[in-house]
Amino acid sequence: MTTTLKKRNVPYLALGGLWEEDDVQAAHRVSAAAAGPDGNFFPLPEESDFQKALAAHEGSGFAVAVNSCGTALDLCMIALGIEKGDEVIVPGLTFVCTAGTAAARGAKVVFADVDPDTLCLDPKAVEAKITPRTKAIIPVHFGGHAADVEAFDAISRQHGIPIIYDAAHAVGTKFRGKNVGGAGLASCYSFQSNKNMTTLGEGGAVTSDDAEFSEKVRGLKTFGYVYGAKLRVTQIGYNYRMTKPQAATGITQLAKIDRVIAARLKNFCLMAENLRGVEGITLPAGLDENHGCHLFVIRIDFQGLGTTRADFVKKLKDDWQVGTALHYPAVWNWDAFENLDYDKSATPVTHEACDRVLSLPLFPSTTPEDVEYIGDALRETLASFQASSQ
Ligand SMILES: Cc1ncc(COP(=O)(O)O)c(C=O)c1O
């Protein structure tokens, strides 16, 4: 097979959404105002406006803006009082900090397996790992596909264990038509540069329907302050605040997030259509209006092809200038986990998925010609490895 398409460069971009003139102006406006008389960077009103807009968009009662998803997760662990002796159940197929946040509190990290279709934490596998020491479960809405919120609600009710969602990929993600921001006890969002929306490159939020938990997180993110007629400090807290220019851009970014996700969904569906039926490629599941469309993760049995993922990625890049990304190596493979207390037993789906995943470069700006080219490049690369393995 030889592609008739002219060679193009399709890199894996480090900006997942759209950064446009209104976003630039939002940051500029608050920065310029700070240079005027009485100027300052005090977060109001942008912070509260952004929080209200985020809660409204994600379907939660409350939203607390912070400076990253990592800190959002940390604050939830602190608010829950997670400590040594506790166990926290997480997937192994995720970014390191989903597990790291529990490890940082001294808890034992318990990895449960993921669902072979969605690659989200499998509720049945989680149930098998619950012990009297389990103090929290952190499912990830992997790539923008919602975890099984209904099943996790049932587990939470039955065992009295709080569910904290890692919603780093999940702005706009829905579970059966409903945005996931109010699911579980809380959800932790990321607005880091490569996510579908960003607040000047870094940022995050905790959303929740629980007023008391939200207030605890809000206090913890800002030194434990409780504002009122008299300033009080009711808990020992931190400074995990989002800055004023970040919050200002959060408002403009949220205003366009539905457009960003619609453009991504269109490209995801085109790519899936292009690759449907290609032997050796497993496509992402559930590409519909519920999907947040953050990552387009395919799976390839590189070992069965007689190669490694690194060599496949290199050939795709060298021959076709198609960039890819890896989401993710198994968390337990990071050096930092070597001396930590963790359990990775009974996770065969995770092991296999971590060996096979590869993310394709699909963004709002990707054109139909790019999609066709990526498909051709992938087929050519697959075919060349298939030929040499015979
Ligand atoms: C699943 C997941 N959780 C958490 C994070 C951390 O987000 P942040 O960089 O905002 O701390 C990321 C970032 O890539 C992520 O992919």
The ligand as an SDF file (V2000), in Angstrom:
LIG
                    3D

 16 16  0  0  0  0  0  0  0  0999 V2000
   -5.1980   11.5260   34.8220 C   0  0  0  0  0  0  0  0  0  0  0  0
   -4.4570   12.7430   35.3110 C   0  0  0  0  0  0  0  0  0  0  0  0
   -4.5420   13.0730   36.6080 N   0  0  0  0  0  0  0  0  0  0  0  0
   -3.9120   14.1570   37.0930 C   0  0  0  0  0  0  0  0  0  0  0  0
   -3.1330   14.9580   36.2910 C   0  0  0  0  0  0  0  0  0  0  0  0
   -2.4030   16.1160   36.8810 C   0  0  0  0  0  0  0  0  0  0  0  0
   -2.9050   17.3290   36.4070 O   0  0  0  0  0  0  0  0  0  0  0  0
   -2.1190   18.6770   36.7040 P   0  0  0  0  0  0  0  0  0  0  0  0
   -0.9920   18.7580   35.7540 O   0  0  0  0  0  0  0  0  0  0  0  0
   -3.1500   19.7460   36.4820 O   0  0  0  0  0  0  0  0  0  0  0  0
   -1.6830   18.6150   38.1300 O   0  0  0  0  0  0  0  0  0  0  0  0
   -3.0140   14.6660   34.9340 C   0  0  0  0  0  0  0  0  0  0  0  0
   -2.1830   15.5090   34.0620 C   0  0  0  0  0  0  0  0  0  0  0  0
   -1.8070   15.1920   32.9820 O   0  0  0  0  0  0  0  0  0  0  0  0
   -3.6960   13.5290   34.4270 C   0  0  0  0  0  0  0  0  0  0  0  0
   -3.5960   13.1960   33.1300 O   0  0  0  0  0  0  0  0  0  0  0  0
  1  2  1  0
  2  3  1  0
  2 15  2  0
  3  4  2  0
  4  5  1  0
  5  6  1  0
  5 12  2  0
  6  7  1  0
  7  8  1  0
  8  9  2  0
  8 10  1  0
  8 11  1  0
 12 13  1  0
 12 15  1  0
 13 14  2  0
 15 16  1  0
M  END
$$$$
